[in-house]
Amino acid sequence: MRQNAVGSLSRTQLAANYSIHVIALFFFLSIAVCRFAHALQPTAVPCGLTPAEAAGLNGDAGTDADARSTYKKTISGLLRRRKFVQLDCLADSARSHKETFPGGMWKLRTIYSALEKPPLHATQQDWILHMSLVKEWTAARPRSITARVALAESYVSYGWDARGDGESETVSSSGWRLFKERAAQARLVLKQASTLSVKCPEWYVAMQYVALAQDWEPNARQALFEQAVAFAPDYYYYYRLYANSILPKWGGETGQAEAFVQNSADRVGGEAGDILYFQIASTLLCYCGGDQTLKLSWPRIQRGFAAIEKHNGTSLENWNLLARMAASFNDPVAANKMLARIGDQWSEEVWQTSAYFESIKAWASQVAHAMHAKTPEEQSAEDDARTPEGQRYNVAVNEKFAALIPACTQESGGYLNGEFEILLKIGKDGTPQTVITVGLNPVGSCILGKMNFPRPSDQSKFPPPPKPDYWFRFGLNLEDSPSAALK
């Protein structure tokens, strides 16, 4: 089913070999634009909406977890009521002004996500009505880029509805036929849309949908992605979709998606690069099965979150995303701090069910409390470290551990995973007698291995301590850990 489809695109081809410096500049400038876009938007919507419709679009996503969901429901309602002029007006404004919600999510993307399929758990009757409405909109307003892109995305979603989300061997022959036909229809609609004078960044998102559905060759997918980024460098959804398309489940190599995320963020650089890292990772970890085998950088995700809050304001959706990612990285401290902010404002889009949200909330609270509760061993380590002899001794022992951090960090790919500490009871001859670890971290595990713990040897032997049964506590970068970003 593979085919090289980029060459047949009728849309004006943009240079694939774009300048990294230009991309970085556009992405960085977008932060400043997005920071103030929400604040500058008027409270009244100038698109001929009713007061109730306007209220549905003016919720504050910074304080209301349901604000974006209500926004999408309002957009879906406008389609059902055939308010095509109003839909075009809203999309045109969101596109031309790059309107965002607090937290940096584009309103344009939210509009299209509300238009690409019927709301809730759609029946075939719902799909038939939805497709007829989008086609009617396209016929009524043939110069509308929004209508055509929405129609194309609807065709792809309708195709996936026919195929189902199971393994390929579970798909019926009729399901495959409808899937292919609808993807082909979407591509045809996008070809027609490319001739319109008004261009839309979402056009490339729709074509990325088509590329995945039609199983384009890797080079063709990459070329499409590069064209998209050259057209709209700050429309970060291109990065999300491309990263998903190169996961192993779609034929990508192991580690390919992680390398793409890192390289893309590094090219942009600085806080803008960290923001991009967060934006891509939040999809890979939260919307694509929560794949915990992905070796993404939890500290960089945290830095990206902090940068978004700095430049784009607080967002309950981002809080929910970070809390769920903290659970994926087994960081109960970070999860607990974020869940305390969220309270009962949990996002159904992120957690899917209240039961799952509550289970993570209980886990994070219990484990974080246990991690912070001092054991007798920890208290002994603190007492020993307060003495002048203990302070001098701890410096020498700490240096032996710290010397292993650079090599272990490199071997682990910088894959830090929350707080980690080692508690050692050291005998009178300097031999470790008891080893206790708190937390989970590949770098910490590497250090334990290099020290040959828990089996005593010359390599793991320390100088004789100030007293027998001396307790020593080593914390792995506690101030630079992912949890530190939430302090």
N, C-alpha and C positions, 0 to 999 in steps of 0.2 A: 504494500500500500504506500511505500515511500515514494516521494517525488520531490524534485527540486522546484519549489514553487515561487521562489523570490523573483526569478527572472520574468515571470509572467505578470507581476504586479503592474497595474496601470498607473498607480499613484506615482508622482514625480519621485525618482530615485534620489536619495540623499547619500552623500559620501559615507561609506561604511567606516573608513579610516578617519574618524573624527579626532579633533584635537583634544587631548586630555585636559589641557589647561582651560580650554573654553568650557568643557563640561563641568570642571570643578568650579569655575567662576559662576556659571549659571546656577549650579546647585547651591553654592554658598549664598548668592544673592537671593535665591528663593526663600531662604530662611528668614531674611529680613522682611521680605514681602509678606510671607505667610504669618509672620509674627503680628502684623497689624491689620491683616485683611479682615479678620473677624470683627475687630473693634470698630473698623470704619464702615462696616455694613449697616445700612439703615434698619431700624426696627420694623418699619412698614415695607412690605414687599410690593414694588411697583409693577405688578404683572396682572392686575385685574382680579386678584384672588378675593375670596370672601374672608371676613375676619377669622373664621374658624380655620380656614386653610392657611392663612398667614401665621396663626398661632402655632399650627403644626410644624411650620418651617422655622420658627424662631426659638425653639428650645435651646437651653444652654448645656452643651455637651460637657462643659467643665464641671457642672454640678449635678447633672442628671444623666444617669447611665442609659436611660431610655430615649434621650433626645434624638440620636441618630436613627433609632428604630422608628420613632414617631415621624421623623422627617421622611424616611422611606415609605412609610404607610401613607403619608400625605401625597407623595408623588404617585404612588400606585393608585390612590383614589382619584387623582386628576386624570390618569389614563382611563380608568373605568368610566369616568364621567365625560370622556371625550373632550377634555379641555386642552386641545393640542396647542393652541396659541399660547396658553399660559406655560405649558411645558417647554416650548421653544424659548419663551422669554426667560424662564428660570435658568435653563441650560446655557443660553447665550450669555447671561450675566455671570454665572458661575465660571464659564470658560474665559471670558474676556477679562474678568477681574481676578481670576485665580482665587476664588473664595474658598476659605477653609473653615473647619470647625476648630475650636481650641484643641491643641494637640497635633495640628498639622494635617488632618485628613481632608482631602479635597472634596468639596461639595459636588463637583462634577462627577466624580467617581461614584459617589453615593447616589446621585440621580440615576446613573446608568445601572447600578446594581439593583435599584428598585424597579427598573423597566425591563430587565433581561429575563424575568420569569414571573409567574403569578406568585402572590404571597402565600405564606404558610405551606401546608402539605397539599400541593396541587393535584387535582384529579384531571382526567383527560378532558372533561368538560371545561375545567378552569383553563387548561392549555389552549383549547380550541378558541375560547373567548379571548384569551390574551393575544394569541397570534392574529386573530381577526382585527383586534383594536390597533395593534402596532401597524398592520398592513393598511388599515383605514387611515391612520395618521400619515403614513408615508404617501398615500394617494392624495390625501387632502392638502398636504404641504410638500410637494415634490422637491422644493429647494431646501428642505430641512435636513441638515447633516445629522442632527440629533435623532430624528426619526429613523433614518437609514442605519445608523450605527446601532441604535436600540433594536431594530429589526434583525440585524446580523447577529447580535449577541443573543437575541431570543431564539434564533434558529439553532445556534450552537447549544444553548441550554436545553432546547426541546430535543435535540439529538441525543444529548446525554440522558435525558429522561427516558428515551426509547432504549438506549443501550443498557442503562443501569450502572451501578458503581461496583459491580462484582468483577471477578477475574474474567479474562477474555473467553475462557472455555464455558462460562456460565451464560454467555450472551446468545440469544436465539438468532437464527438467520434473518428473521424479520427485524429484530432489533439492530443488527449490523447494517441492514439495508437502509433503515430509516436514519440511523446515525450518519452514514456516509452521505445520504441525500441531503440531509439538513445542513451538514457542514459545507457541502458544495453550494447550497443556496446562500448560506452566510457569506461565502467568499464572493459569489456573484454580486450580492447586494453591496459589499464593500468596494468591489471594482466600480460599480455604478456611482457610489458615494464619492470616490476619489476624483470624479470629474466636477464636483461642486466647487464653487468659488470659496466657500467657507471650509476651513480645515479644522479638525478636532483631534486633540491628543488621544482621545479614547479610540479613534479609528485603529491605532496600532494595537491597543489592548484587544480589540475585537479580532484583529488579524492574528495576534498571538494565540487566542482561543482556537482559531481555525487551524493554525500550524500544529498545535498539539493534537487536535481532533483528527487531522489528516496525516499525522505522523511524518511531518516534514523531515528531511535529512538534517543532521546537526548543523552543517554549514549554513543551510537555508534559515534555520531558526536563529542562529547567531547573527546572520546578516540582517534579518528583520529586526532583531533587538537593537542592533547598532543604528539602524535607520531611525527607529523609534526614539532612542536617546538623543540622537542628533537633532530630531525635530522638537522634542520637549524634554530637555535635560532634567528638569525638576519634577517630572511626573513619575514618581518613584514606583508606581505599580508595574512598569515595564520590568524593573529589576526583580520584583517579586515573582512575576509570572515566568520569567526566564529561569530563575533559580529553581522554581518548582519543576520546570520542563526538563532539567538536567539531573534530577534525582534518579537513583538507580531504578525506581519503579517505572520510569519512562525511558529507560535505556541509557541513562548517564552512568559514568564511572563513579565508583566509591570515592568520596572526597572531592568530587568535581564541584558540587554545589557549594561546599564550604570554601573552597579556593576562590570561586567566583565571588562570593559574598565579601571575603577579605580583600581581594584585589580591587573590586569595585569601590569599596569604602576607602581603601588606601589611595586610589586615584583621586577621589574627591578630596580626601584629606581633612585634618582638623576636626572640629566639632560637627561640621556638615557630613564628613565621612562617618563619624560615629552615629549620627542620626540615621543615615542611610543603612548602616549595619543593623540598627535596631528595627528599622522598618521592614527589612527583608527577613530578618530572623524571626520576627513576630509572626510572620505567615508560615514559615517553614516549621516552626515549633508548635504553633497553635492551630493552624488550619489544615495541615497536611499530615494528620495522624499523630502529632506530638512525638515525632521520631526522636527518641533519646539517644540513638546511635550517631546522630549528627554532631560532629566535633566543632561546634561553634564556640566563640569566646564569650563566656558569661560576663567577665569584667567589661568587655567592650559593649555588650548589650546594655549593661548598666550605665556606662558613660553616655551612650546614645540616648537613653531614657532621660538622664539628667540634662543633656543638651536640649532635648525637645522641650522639657519643662521650662528651661531658661529662655528659649527663643519663641516657642509656640504656645506657652501656657499649659496649665494643668488640664488633664483630660481623664475622666473616669474610665474611658475605654482603654487608654494606655495603662492606667493603674491595673485594670483587670488583666491586660495582656502580660504585664510584667509579673504579676502574681502567679499566673499560670506558667510562665516560663521559669520562674523560680522553683515551682514544683517539678518541672521537667529536669532542672539541674540539681534537684535534691538539696535545695538551699532553704530550709525551713525558717531561718532567721529573716532572710529577705522577704520570703512569702508572708510571714507573719506581720512584718511591718507594713507591707503594702495592703494586706487584707484588713488591717486595722484602719487604714485610710478609707478603704472601700465601704466598710460597714455592711449594710444590706443593699448597697447599690451594685449588685452583681450584674454582669452583662450576659444575657442569654446567648448572644452571638459568639462570645468567647468560651463560656463554660458549657453551653448546650442545655444542661439540666441543673436545677437547684440542688439535687442530691450530690452531684459531683462537686459543686462549689462548696457545699457544707462539709463534705468529706475532706477536702483539701484544707479548709479552714480549721477543722478539728486537728488534723495531722500537724499543720504548721504550728498551732498554738501549743500542743503537747510537746512536740520535739524541741521547739525553740525554748520552752520553759526548762526542759530537762538539760539542754545544752548550757543554759545560763545558771542553773542551780549548782552551787559549789559542792563537790564531793569532798570527803575527808582528805583524799589525795591532793586535790587542788588546793585545799586550805593549807595543807602541809607545805606544798610548793610555794605558796605565797608567804608563809611564815619564814621558811628557810631563806627566801630571796630578800627578806627585809634586813637580815643581819649583814654587817660589813663583810664577813667571810663569804657569805652566800652570794652577795653581789659580785665580788671578785671572781668567785668560782663560776657563776652563771655566764659571765662574759666569755670565758674560755670555752665552755660547753656550747654556748650559743653560736660562737664562731665556727665550730665544727659542723653544725647543722647548716648555718647560712651559706657556707662554702659550697654546699651541694645544690642550692636552689637554682642557680643559672643553668646547670646541665640538666637538671630534672625538668625545669620549665621548658627547655628546648625539646627534650625527649617527649614531653607530653603535649607538644604543639601549643603551649601557652594555655592549655585547657584547664583553667582554674575553676573550681566548683564549690564556692561557698567557704565558710570558715573551717579551719582545720587546726588541730593542736595535738601535741604529743606530750603525755605525762610519763616521766621515767622515774623509777625508784633505783637509785644507783648505790651499789654496795660499797663497803669501806675500801675495797681495792680498785674502784672505778668501773666495775663490771655491772651493766644493766641487769637488774633482777626482775623488774616488772615493766611492761610497756602497755600503756593505755592510749588509745586514739579516740578523738572526738571529731565527728564530721567525716566527709567523704571527699577526697581530692586526689586526682592522679599524680600531682606533683608530690604531695605528702606520701603517697604510697611508694613512689620512686625513691624518696629519701629513706624511708624505712628499709627498702630493699638494698640500697647502697650501704646502709649502716649495718646490714645483716641482722636486723631485728626480726623476730625476738630471740634469735639464737646468739648467745654471747660469743665473741671472738676478739682477736686483737684489734680488728678493724672497728668494732663497736665499743671498744674500751675507752674510758675517759680517765682523766687524772683522779686520784683519790679525793673524795669530797670532804668538806669540813667536818662531817659527822657520818656515822653509818646510817644506812637506810635513808639517804638524802633524796628528797623529791625535787625534780626539775621539770619546769613547764616551758614548752616551746610552741609559740603560736606562729602559724604560717601566714605572714603578710596580713594580719588582721585589719590593719588600717586601710589596706589597698584591696581588701576582699570585695566581692560583689555587694555584700551587705552594707559596706561603708558608704556606698553611693546613696543609700536611703537615710543616712543619719541627718 
